[in-house]
Amino acid sequence: MLTAESLLDTKPDRAQKLLLSIPHPCQLSEADNAAWCLLYTHSQYRLYQNIKSDSLIRIAVNYYENSHLSKQSGTAYYLWGCILRMNNNLKGAMRAFKKAESTLESKRDNIKGLVEFEIGYLYKQDEAYKQSLHDFKQSLICFTLSKNIKYQAYAYREISNIYSQLNYPFDSVMHYSNEALKRANKAGDSINYYSIVAHQGELFIYTNCTRSKEYILKAYRHSTEYRSSHYTALLSYDYSMLNRQDSAQYYLKLSLADTLDTKYSVTKYLAMAYVAQNKGEHNNAFEYFKTAYILRDSTLQQSLESQIHRIDKQYDLSEKEKENTNLKIANRNKIIIISLLIIIVLVLFIVALIIRSHHKRKQSEHEIENQRIMYKYQTQKFENDQKRELLLSKLQNRIENTLRLNQLKVGLLQQEKHAAFMEEMMKQAIISENEWQYYIDEVNQLYDGKIVKLSENHKTLTPADLIVITLICLHKDITDCCSLLDMSINTMYVRRKRIKKRLELDADIDLDKWIIDNVAQYDEEKALEEEV
């Protein structure tokens, strides 16, 4: 069944053979039987087979109606509507199509577009052209979204026909007709293509006989369908207006020889009149002209009466609906008023309780949130203070060790022991390059990543520069920095000048103050605001 479903659009005959190869589909599970009925009915419709009974599709309709399968349910209703329309049950068909329209969700589905098209077609048959135009345009939107060029051509064609019926500007009518023609040609749909060509020939019959003749001849030569008395009469009229009397007489004879068409149209009488006039039969020509204009007036009168009848009918229906509505409202007014008063009192009471409860809950949540923020802020501040004190303690220990070593250095008499001892002690006292990153990371974390941001903004800063900046952040002066880094004061001055240059600072700016203000400043109020 899945294979048959995939073949429905391209090879419906093969899909039907596959479905018929399934033995006893009625013995399948309820779901599979419903799917089989849906697919088989769809294949019948795609193959233009005469479907007299709707028993199979109703199995699918009943099964999918209470399911969540909106696409299958909408398709079932669509096919049910098509079958009812084929059997001239137009009211039942409209109900089924409307149900399919409300069930199908996606506008990108071809079935949704076909449903809108069928609804528009039924409205067109009932001469409700405004509503018909709306549904044809809705079908065009669906076919455009699904990118189905063939169906787009049909939608454009019907919109053009409705525009013609509603006497819209000729340019608008031709615009939609030309769009239909292009898409039918691109889709390779010759039936629709020549139908549009023939219709365009009729549109030009009284404005451009040359184009009218070309279009009708194009359709006439393609298929016998366009060789009826109607189209031959149109050709006879066109040739008469173009002063080609032999061709006009030829097509008039073909039109009059068509015994299946007993109706004489206005165009046929006009063609007969012009042919008689060119023969010199003026009396006959006069009678044919007279009959043509009487027939045209009669047709116009019937059209006006039909339009008035439709308007009256719609007015009567709306008035009847209005009376029924007013009666229902009158019967329910008392109950509604009493119910509304009770409901309003209850609603106001409930709203007051809800507002009060909501206000208390919000107030409680706000207090709890403030307490949480303050606790988190105080905890963070305490941790930062501890880290800062720990770092300062470590650095102070190193400074004190360095000072004590300098004092002990005086008591060592032997030069070799003195040098070895001093080297070993200096390793323990000063901050080695391996330890730099530890202090940089700690101070960076202490001051919200400002050390890393500084190095990112000034790519030329080296690790040696960053350790000096780190010590300045901890409020260590030049002497302490020299002791901790085992560096002479001159070297330190040179290092600090390089740092200022790499930070793009002026020579007269105090480096310590700039770093304290821009890096080592911990804004407590700002931190609290950001947390809130």
Contacts in CASP RR format, 6 or more apart in sequence:
PFRMAT RR
TARGET T0000
AUTHOR 0000-0000-0000
METHOD contacts of the structure
MODEL  1
MLTAESLLDTKPDRAQKLLLSIPHPCQLSEADNAAWCLLYTHSQYRLYQN
IKSDSLIRIAVNYYENSHLSKQSGTAYYLWGCILRMNNNLKGAMRAFKKA
ESTLESKRDNIKGLVEFEIGYLYKQDEAYKQSLHDFKQSLICFTLSKNIK
YQAYAYREISNIYSQLNYPFDSVMHYSNEALKRANKAGDSINYYSIVAHQ
GELFIYTNCTRSKEYILKAYRHSTEYRSSHYTALLSYDYSMLNRQDSAQY
YLKLSLADTLDTKYSVTKYLAMAYVAQNKGEHNNAFEYFKTAYILRDSTL
QQSLESQIHRIDKQYDLSEKEKENTNLKIANRNKIIIISLLIIIVLVLFI
VALIIRSHHKRKQSEHEIENQRIMYKYQTQKFENDQKRELLLSKLQNRIE
NTLRLNQLKVGLLQQEKHAAFMEEMMKQAIISENEWQYYIDEVNQLYDGK
IVKLSENHKTLTPADLIVITLICLHKDITDCCSLLDMSINTMYVRRKRIK
KRLELDADIDLDKWIIDNVAQYDEEKALEEEV
1 18 0 8 1.000
1 19 0 8 1.000
1 22 0 8 1.000
1 32 0 8 1.000
1 35 0 8 1.000
1 36 0 8 1.000
1 39 0 8 1.000
3 15 0 8 1.000
3 18 0 8 1.000
4 14 0 8 1.000
4 15 0 8 1.000
4 16 0 8 1.000
4 18 0 8 1.000
4 19 0 8 1.000
4 39 0 8 1.000
4 43 0 8 1.000
5 15 0 8 1.000
5 39 0 8 1.000
7 14 0 8 1.000
7 15 0 8 1.000
7 18 0 8 1.000
8 15 0 8 1.000
8 39 0 8 1.000
8 42 0 8 1.000
8 43 0 8 1.000
8 46 0 8 1.000
9 46 0 8 1.000
12 42 0 8 1.000
12 43 0 8 1.000
12 46 0 8 1.000
12 47 0 8 1.000
13 43 0 8 1.000
13 47 0 8 1.000
15 39 0 8 1.000
15 43 0 8 1.000
16 40 0 8 1.000
16 43 0 8 1.000
16 44 0 8 1.000
16 47 0 8 1.000
19 25 0 8 1.000
19 36 0 8 1.000
19 39 0 8 1.000
19 40 0 8 1.000
19 43 0 8 1.000
20 40 0 8 1.000
22 28 0 8 1.000
22 36 0 8 1.000
25 32 0 8 1.000
25 33 0 8 1.000
25 36 0 8 1.000
25 37 0 8 1.000
25 40 0 8 1.000
26 33 0 8 1.000
28 36 0 8 1.000
30 63 0 8 1.000
31 63 0 8 1.000
33 59 0 8 1.000
33 63 0 8 1.000
34 59 0 8 1.000
34 60 0 8 1.000
34 63 0 8 1.000
34 64 0 8 1.000
35 60 0 8 1.000
35 72 0 8 1.000
37 56 0 8 1.000
37 57 0 8 1.000
37 59 0 8 1.000
37 60 0 8 1.000
38 57 0 8 1.000
38 60 0 8 1.000
38 64 0 8 1.000
38 72 0 8 1.000
38 75 0 8 1.000
38 76 0 8 1.000
38 79 0 8 1.000
40 56 0 8 1.000
41 51 0 8 1.000
41 56 0 8 1.000
41 57 0 8 1.000
41 60 0 8 1.000
41 79 0 8 1.000
41 83 0 8 1.000
42 75 0 8 1.000
42 79 0 8 1.000
44 51 0 8 1.000
45 51 0 8 1.000
45 79 0 8 1.000
45 82 0 8 1.000
45 83 0 8 1.000
50 86 0 8 1.000
51 83 0 8 1.000
51 86 0 8 1.000
52 87 0 8 1.000
54 80 0 8 1.000
54 83 0 8 1.000
54 84 0 8 1.000
54 87 0 8 1.000
57 76 0 8 1.000
57 79 0 8 1.000
57 80 0 8 1.000
57 83 0 8 1.000
58 80 0 8 1.000
60 72 0 8 1.000
60 76 0 8 1.000
60 79 0 8 1.000
61 73 0 8 1.000
61 76 0 8 1.000
61 77 0 8 1.000
61 80 0 8 1.000
64 72 0 8 1.000
64 73 0 8 1.000
64 74 0 8 1.000
64 76 0 8 1.000
65 73 0 8 1.000
67 73 0 8 1.000
70 103 0 8 1.000
70 104 0 8 1.000
70 105 0 8 1.000
71 104 0 8 1.000
71 105 0 8 1.000
71 106 0 8 1.000
71 109 0 8 1.000
71 111 0 8 1.000
73 103 0 8 1.000
74 99 0 8 1.000
74 100 0 8 1.000
74 103 0 8 1.000
74 104 0 8 1.000
74 111 0 8 1.000
74 115 0 8 1.000
75 100 0 8 1.000
75 111 0 8 1.000
76 100 0 8 1.000
77 96 0 8 1.000
77 97 0 8 1.000
77 99 0 8 1.000
77 100 0 8 1.000
77 103 0 8 1.000
78 96 0 8 1.000
78 97 0 8 1.000
78 100 0 8 1.000
78 111 0 8 1.000
78 114 0 8 1.000
78 115 0 8 1.000
78 118 0 8 1.000
80 96 0 8 1.000
81 92 0 8 1.000
81 93 0 8 1.000
81 96 0 8 1.000
81 97 0 8 1.000
81 100 0 8 1.000
81 118 0 8 1.000
82 93 0 8 1.000
82 118 0 8 1.000
84 90 0 8 1.000
84 92 0 8 1.000
84 93 0 8 1.000
84 96 0 8 1.000
85 93 0 8 1.000
85 118 0 8 1.000
85 122 0 8 1.000
90 122 0 8 1.000
90 125 0 8 1.000
90 126 0 8 1.000
93 118 0 8 1.000
93 122 0 8 1.000
94 119 0 8 1.000
94 122 0 8 1.000
97 115 0 8 1.000
97 118 0 8 1.000
97 119 0 8 1.000
97 122 0 8 1.000
98 119 0 8 1.000
100 111 0 8 1.000
100 115 0 8 1.000
101 112 0 8 1.000
101 115 0 8 1.000
101 116 0 8 1.000
101 119 0 8 1.000
104 111 0 8 1.000
104 112 0 8 1.000
104 115 0 8 1.000
106 112 0 8 1.000
107 113 0 8 1.000
107 141 0 8 1.000
107 142 0 8 1.000
107 145 0 8 1.000
108 142 0 8 1.000
108 145 0 8 1.000
108 146 0 8 1.000
109 142 0 8 1.000
109 146 0 8 1.000
110 142 0 8 1.000
110 143 0 8 1.000
110 146 0 8 1.000
110 148 0 8 1.000
110 151 0 8 1.000
112 142 0 8 1.000
113 138 0 8 1.000
113 139 0 8 1.000
113 142 0 8 1.000
113 143 0 8 1.000
113 146 0 8 1.000
113 151 0 8 1.000
114 139 0 8 1.000
114 151 0 8 1.000
115 139 0 8 1.000
116 135 0 8 1.000
116 136 0 8 1.000
116 138 0 8 1.000
116 139 0 8 1.000
116 142 0 8 1.000
117 135 0 8 1.000
117 136 0 8 1.000
117 139 0 8 1.000
117 151 0 8 1.000
117 154 0 8 1.000
117 155 0 8 1.000
117 158 0 8 1.000
119 135 0 8 1.000
120 131 0 8 1.000
120 132 0 8 1.000
120 134 0 8 1.000
120 135 0 8 1.000
120 136 0 8 1.000
120 139 0 8 1.000
120 158 0 8 1.000
121 132 0 8 1.000
121 158 0 8 1.000
123 129 0 8 1.000
123 131 0 8 1.000
123 132 0 8 1.000
123 135 0 8 1.000
124 132 0 8 1.000
124 158 0 8 1.000
124 161 0 8 1.000
124 162 0 8 1.000
127 306 0 8 1.000
127 307 0 8 1.000
127 310 0 8 1.000
128 310 0 8 1.000
129 162 0 8 1.000
129 165 0 8 1.000
129 166 0 8 1.000
130 166 0 8 1.000
132 158 0 8 1.000
132 162 0 8 1.000
133 159 0 8 1.000
133 162 0 8 1.000
133 163 0 8 1.000
133 166 0 8 1.000
136 155 0 8 1.000
136 158 0 8 1.000
136 159 0 8 1.000
136 162 0 8 1.000
137 155 0 8 1.000
137 159 0 8 1.000
139 151 0 8 1.000
139 155 0 8 1.000
140 152 0 8 1.000
140 155 0 8 1.000
140 156 0 8 1.000
140 159 0 8 1.000
143 151 0 8 1.000
143 152 0 8 1.000
143 155 0 8 1.000
144 152 0 8 1.000
149 183 0 8 1.000
149 186 0 8 1.000
149 187 0 8 1.000
150 183 0 8 1.000
150 184 0 8 1.000
150 187 0 8 1.000
150 188 0 8 1.000
150 189 0 8 1.000
150 192 0 8 1.000
152 180 0 8 1.000
152 183 0 8 1.000
153 180 0 8 1.000
153 181 0 8 1.000
153 182 0 8 1.000
153 183 0 8 1.000
153 184 0 8 1.000
153 187 0 8 1.000
153 189 0 8 1.000
153 192 0 8 1.000
153 193 0 8 1.000
153 196 0 8 1.000
154 180 0 8 1.000
154 192 0 8 1.000
155 180 0 8 1.000
156 176 0 8 1.000
156 177 0 8 1.000
156 179 0 8 1.000
156 180 0 8 1.000
156 183 0 8 1.000
157 176 0 8 1.000
157 177 0 8 1.000
157 180 0 8 1.000
157 184 0 8 1.000
157 192 0 8 1.000
157 195 0 8 1.000
157 196 0 8 1.000
157 199 0 8 1.000
159 176 0 8 1.000
160 173 0 8 1.000
160 174 0 8 1.000
160 175 0 8 1.000
160 176 0 8 1.000
160 177 0 8 1.000
160 180 0 8 1.000
160 199 0 8 1.000
161 199 0 8 1.000
163 172 0 8 1.000
163 173 0 8 1.000
163 176 0 8 1.000
164 173 0 8 1.000
164 203 0 8 1.000
170 203 0 8 1.000
170 207 0 8 1.000
173 203 0 8 1.000
174 200 0 8 1.000
174 203 0 8 1.000
177 196 0 8 1.000
177 199 0 8 1.000
177 200 0 8 1.000
177 203 0 8 1.000
180 192 0 8 1.000
180 196 0 8 1.000
181 193 0 8 1.000
181 196 0 8 1.000
181 197 0 8 1.000
181 200 0 8 1.000
184 192 0 8 1.000
184 193 0 8 1.000
184 196 0 8 1.000
185 193 0 8 1.000
190 222 0 8 1.000
194 218 0 8 1.000
194 219 0 8 1.000
194 222 0 8 1.000
194 223 0 8 1.000
194 226 0 8 1.000
195 219 0 8 1.000
197 215 0 8 1.000
197 218 0 8 1.000
197 219 0 8 1.000
198 215 0 8 1.000
198 216 0 8 1.000
198 219 0 8 1.000
198 226 0 8 1.000
198 231 0 8 1.000
200 211 0 8 1.000
200 215 0 8 1.000
201 211 0 8 1.000
201 212 0 8 1.000
201 215 0 8 1.000
201 216 0 8 1.000
201 234 0 8 1.000
202 212 0 8 1.000
202 216 0 8 1.000
202 234 0 8 1.000
203 212 0 8 1.000
204 211 0 8 1.000
204 212 0 8 1.000
204 215 0 8 1.000
205 212 0 8 1.000
205 234 0 8 1.000
205 237 0 8 1.000
205 238 0 8 1.000
205 267 0 8 1.000
209 237 0 8 1.000
209 238 0 8 1.000
209 241 0 8 1.000
209 242 0 8 1.000
210 238 0 8 1.000
210 242 0 8 1.000
212 234 0 8 1.000
212 238 0 8 1.000
213 235 0 8 1.000
213 238 0 8 1.000
213 239 0 8 1.000
213 242 0 8 1.000
216 226 0 8 1.000
216 231 0 8 1.000
216 234 0 8 1.000
216 235 0 8 1.000
216 238 0 8 1.000
217 235 0 8 1.000
219 226 0 8 1.000
219 231 0 8 1.000
220 226 0 8 1.000
220 227 0 8 1.000
220 231 0 8 1.000
220 232 0 8 1.000
220 235 0 8 1.000
227 254 0 8 1.000
228 258 0 8 1.000
228 260 0 8 1.000
228 261 0 8 1.000
229 254 0 8 1.000
229 255 0 8 1.000
229 256 0 8 1.000
229 258 0 8 1.000
229 260 0 8 1.000
229 261 0 8 1.000
229 268 0 8 1.000
230 255 0 8 1.000
230 261 0 8 1.000
230 265 0 8 1.000
230 267 0 8 1.000
230 268 0 8 1.000
232 251 0 8 1.000
232 252 0 8 1.000
232 254 0 8 1.000
232 255 0 8 1.000
232 258 0 8 1.000
233 251 0 8 1.000
233 252 0 8 1.000
233 255 0 8 1.000
233 265 0 8 1.000
233 267 0 8 1.000
233 268 0 8 1.000
233 271 0 8 1.000
234 267 0 8 1.000
234 271 0 8 1.000
235 247 0 8 1.000
235 251 0 8 1.000
236 247 0 8 1.000
236 248 0 8 1.000
236 249 0 8 1.000
236 250 0 8 1.000
236 251 0 8 1.000
236 252 0 8 1.000
236 255 0 8 1.000
236 268 0 8 1.000
236 271 0 8 1.000
236 275 0 8 1.000
237 248 0 8 1.000
237 267 0 8 1.000
237 270 0 8 1.000
237 271 0 8 1.000
237 274 0 8 1.000
239 245 0 8 1.000
239 247 0 8 1.000
239 248 0 8 1.000
239 251 0 8 1.000
240 248 0 8 1.000
240 270 0 8 1.000
240 271 0 8 1.000
240 274 0 8 1.000
240 275 0 8 1.000
240 278 0 8 1.000
241 274 0 8 1.000
245 275 0 8 1.000
245 278 0 8 1.000
248 271 0 8 1.000
248 274 0 8 1.000
248 275 0 8 1.000
248 278 0 8 1.000
249 275 0 8 1.000
251 271 0 8 1.000
252 271 0 8 1.000
252 272 0 8 1.000
252 275 0 8 1.000
255 261 0 8 1.000
255 268 0 8 1.000
255 271 0 8 1.000
264 291 0 8 1.000
264 295 0 8 1.000
265 295 0 8 1.000
266 292 0 8 1.000
266 295 0 8 1.000
266 296 0 8 1.000
266 299 0 8 1.000
269 288 0 8 1.000
269 289 0 8 1.000
269 291 0 8 1.000
269 292 0 8 1.000
269 295 0 8 1.000
270 288 0 8 1.000
270 289 0 8 1.000
270 292 0 8 1.000
272 284 0 8 1.000
272 288 0 8 1.000
273 284 0 8 1.000
273 285 0 8 1.000
273 286 0 8 1.000
273 288 0 8 1.000
273 289 0 8 1.000
273 292 0 8 1.000
274 285 0 8 1.000
276 282 0 8 1.000
276 284 0 8 1.000
276 285 0 8 1.000
276 288 0 8 1.000
277 285 0 8 1.000
373 528 0 8 1.000
373 531 0 8 1.000
373 532 0 8 1.000
376 531 0 8 1.000
377 527 0 8 1.000
377 528 0 8 1.000
377 531 0 8 1.000
380 527 0 8 1.000
381 524 0 8 1.000
384 446 0 8 1.000
384 522 0 8 1.000
387 442 0 8 1.000
387 445 0 8 1.000
387 446 0 8 1.000
388 446 0 8 1.000
388 474 0 8 1.000
391 439 0 8 1.000
391 442 0 8 1.000
391 443 0 8 1.000
391 446 0 8 1.000
391 474 0 8 1.000
392 474 0 8 1.000
395 471 0 8 1.000
395 474 0 8 1.000
395 476 0 8 1.000
395 480 0 8 1.000
395 484 0 8 1.000
398 429 0 8 1.000
398 430 0 8 1.000
398 431 0 8 1.000
398 483 0 8 1.000
398 484 0 8 1.000
399 480 0 8 1.000
399 483 0 8 1.000
399 484 0 8 1.000
401 425 0 8 1.000
401 428 0 8 1.000
401 429 0 8 1.000
402 426 0 8 1.000
402 429 0 8 1.000
402 430 0 8 1.000
402 483 0 8 1.000
402 484 0 8 1.000
403 483 0 8 1.000
405 422 0 8 1.000
405 425 0 8 1.000
405 426 0 8 1.000
405 429 0 8 1.000
408 425 0 8 1.000
409 418 0 8 1.000
409 422 0 8 1.000
412 418 0 8 1.000
412 421 0 8 1.000
412 422 0 8 1.000
426 486 0 8 1.000
429 483 0 8 1.000
430 483 0 8 1.000
430 484 0 8 1.000
430 485 0 8 1.000
430 486 0 8 1.000
431 439 0 8 1.000
431 467 0 8 1.000
431 484 0 8 1.000
431 485 0 8 1.000
433 463 0 8 1.000
436 463 0 8 1.000
436 464 0 8 1.000
436 466 0 8 1.000
436 467 0 8 1.000
436 470 0 8 1.000
437 463 0 8 1.000
439 467 0 8 1.000
439 470 0 8 1.000
439 471 0 8 1.000
440 451 0 8 1.000
440 463 0 8 1.000
440 466 0 8 1.000
440 467 0 8 1.000
440 470 0 8 1.000
443 451 0 8 1.000
443 470 0 8 1.000
443 473 0 8 1.000
443 474 0 8 1.000
443 520 0 8 1.000
444 450 0 8 1.000
444 451 0 8 1.000
444 452 0 8 1.000
447 473 0 8 1.000
447 519 0 8 1.000
447 520 0 8 1.000
447 521 0 8 1.000
447 522 0 8 1.000
450 518 0 8 1.000
450 519 0 8 1.000
450 520 0 8 1.000
451 466 0 8 1.000
451 469 0 8 1.000
451 470 0 8 1.000
451 473 0 8 1.000
451 519 0 8 1.000
454 461 0 8 1.000
454 469 0 8 1.000
454 503 0 8 1.000
454 519 0 8 1.000
455 461 0 8 1.000
455 466 0 8 1.000
458 502 0 8 1.000
458 503 0 8 1.000
458 504 0 8 1.000
460 502 0 8 1.000
461 469 0 8 1.000
461 499 0 8 1.000
461 502 0 8 1.000
461 503 0 8 1.000
464 495 0 8 1.000
465 495 0 8 1.000
465 498 0 8 1.000
465 499 0 8 1.000
465 502 0 8 1.000
467 485 0 8 1.000
468 481 0 8 1.000
468 485 0 8 1.000
468 492 0 8 1.000
468 495 0 8 1.000
468 496 0 8 1.000
468 499 0 8 1.000
469 499 0 8 1.000
469 515 0 8 1.000
469 519 0 8 1.000
471 480 0 8 1.000
471 481 0 8 1.000
471 484 0 8 1.000
471 485 0 8 1.000
472 481 0 8 1.000
472 511 0 8 1.000
472 512 0 8 1.000
472 515 0 8 1.000
472 516 0 8 1.000
472 520 0 8 1.000
473 515 0 8 1.000
473 516 0 8 1.000
473 519 0 8 1.000
473 520 0 8 1.000
474 520 0 8 1.000
475 516 0 8 1.000
475 520 0 8 1.000
476 484 0 8 1.000
477 512 0 8 1.000
478 489 0 8 1.000
478 492 0 8 1.000
478 493 0 8 1.000
478 496 0 8 1.000
479 489 0 8 1.000
481 487 0 8 1.000
481 492 0 8 1.000
482 488 0 8 1.000
482 489 0 8 1.000
482 491 0 8 1.000
482 492 0 8 1.000
485 492 0 8 1.000
487 495 0 8 1.000
496 511 0 8 1.000
497 507 0 8 1.000
499 511 0 8 1.000
500 506 0 8 1.000
500 507 0 8 1.000
500 509 0 8 1.000
500 511 0 8 1.000
503 514 0 8 1.000
505 511 0 8 1.000
505 514 0 8 1.000
END
